[in-house]
Each structure stands twice: as structure tokens, then as C-alpha cells.
Amino acid sequence: FSPNDTIVSNIRDSHNGRQQGSIGRSADVAANVRYKHSMEVLARAMQDVRIARDEGWIATFMSEQINQSSPSR
């Protein structure tokens, strides 16, 4: 992932520029809040994976899994 992928402010507001009445607008605002929250959660998960990769946690875990699954000699 590029660093730009995890900056939530770079997420385009999917409802900008739409002509809406007041009834549909509140539902759109709620949907947009849920969408942005989901993107924030995804961005945090991406950052956690990047940290785990950079610190070698993923390689260590995979190595342990391979060692556990290989038959004993």
C-alpha cells in the first residue's frame, strides 16, 4: 500500500455534488458517515499489516506455521 492509501482525508465524499432533497440527504449523510468509518477501520488495518510486515512479525508467524505443519523426522 502506498502511504497515500491510508490517509482518510483522501477518500472522496461519494455524495458531493449530488442534487438532493432534505429527506434523501439525511440518509445519504448517514451512509457517508458509515462509509468513512469503514474506510478509517480499513486504513488502520492496512497500517497494522504494514507494521507487522516491517517488524518481521508476519515472516516469523509464517515460519512457525510451516515448522508446525512439517512432519517430524
C-alpha positions as CSV (number, residue, x, y, z in Angstrom):
1,F,0.0,0.0,0.0
2,S,1.2,3.5,-0.7
3,P,1.2,6.0,2.2
4,N,-1.5,7.9,0.4
5,D,-3.8,5.0,0.6
6,T,-4.1,5.2,4.4
7,I,-4.9,8.9,4.6
8,V,-8.6,9.1,5.3
9,S,-8.9,12.7,4.1
10,N,-8.0,11.4,0.6
11,I,-11.3,9.4,0.5
12,R,-13.6,11.1,-1.9
13,D,-17.0,12.0,-0.5
14,S,-19.3,9.9,-2.6
15,H,-22.2,12.2,-2.1
16,N,-20.6,15.5,-3.0
17,G,-22.2,17.3,-5.9
18,R,-25.5,15.4,-5.9
19,Q,-28.7,17.4,-6.0
20,Q,-30.8,16.0,-3.1
21,G,-33.9,17.0,-1.2
22,S,-33.8,17.2,2.6
23,I,-35.4,13.7,3.0
24,G,-32.8,11.8,1.0
25,R,-30.0,14.0,2.3
26,S,-30.1,12.7,5.9
27,A,-29.9,9.1,4.7
28,D,-27.0,10.0,2.4
29,V,-25.2,11.7,5.3
30,A,-25.6,8.6,7.5
31,A,-24.4,6.3,4.7
32,N,-21.4,8.6,4.1
33,V,-20.5,8.5,7.9
34,R,-20.7,4.7,7.8
35,Y,-18.6,4.6,4.7
36,K,-15.9,6.9,6.1
37,H,-15.8,5.0,9.3
38,S,-15.3,1.7,7.4
39,M,-12.5,3.3,5.4
40,E,-10.9,4.5,8.7
41,V,-11.0,0.9,10.0
42,L,-9.6,-0.4,6.8
43,A,-6.8,2.2,6.9
44,R,-5.9,1.2,10.5
45,A,-5.8,-2.4,9.4
46,M,-3.6,-1.6,6.5
47,Q,-1.2,0.3,8.8
48,D,-1.2,-2.7,11.3
49,V,-0.3,-5.1,8.5
50,R,2.5,-2.7,7.3
51,I,3.9,-2.5,10.8
52,A,3.7,-6.3,11.2
53,R,5.5,-6.8,7.9
54,D,8.2,-4.2,8.6
55,E,8.9,-5.6,12.0
56,G,9.1,-9.2,10.7
57,W,6.0,-10.5,12.6
58,I,4.4,-11.9,9.5
59,A,7.5,-13.8,8.4
60,T,8.0,-15.2,11.9
61,F,4.4,-16.3,12.1
62,M,4.6,-18.0,8.7
63,S,7.8,-19.7,9.6
64,E,6.3,-21.1,12.8
65,Q,3.3,-22.3,10.8
66,I,5.4,-24.1,8.3
67,N,7.6,-25.7,11.0
68,Q,4.5,-26.9,12.9
69,S,2.9,-28.4,9.8
70,S,6.0,-30.2,8.6
71,P,6.3,-33.9,9.6
72,S,8.8,-34.8,12.4
73,R,11.8,-36.7,11.4
